[in-house]
């Protein structure tokens, strides 16, 4: 019944390293960045 996948299955075959993907997702969820925010 465990629906969580192992990290190897989640990140297998990806172009970037696992640590880079995790940091990018963390920043994406933490900071509201839009094009408008970047222009200001």
C-alpha positions in Angstrom: 0.0 0.0 0.0 3.0 2.3 0.1 2.7 4.6 -2.9 6.0 6.4 -2.3 8.7 5.6 -4.8 12.3 5.1 -3.9 14.7 8.0 -4.7 16.5 5.8 -7.3 13.2 5.3 -9.2 12.2 9.0 -9.0 15.5 10.3 -10.2 16.6 7.5 -12.5 17.3 8.6 -16.1 17.2 12.3 -15.3 19.6 14.8 -16.9 20.5 16.6 -13.8 21.8 15.4 -10.4 19.3 14.6 -7.7 20.6 17.4 -5.4 20.1 20.0 -8.1 16.5 18.9 -8.8 15.7 19.0 -5.1 17.2 22.5 -4.6 15.3 23.8 -7.6 12.0 22.4 -6.4 12.6 23.7 -2.9 13.3 27.2 -4.3 10.3 27.0 -6.6 8.0 26.1 -3.7 9.6 28.6 -1.3 9.9 31.8 -3.4 7.2 33.3 -5.6 9.2 34.1 -8.8 7.4 35.3 -11.9 8.7 37.3 -14.8 7.0 40.4 -13.4 8.9 40.0 -10.1 12.2 39.6 -12.0 11.6 42.8 -14.0 10.9 44.8 -10.8 
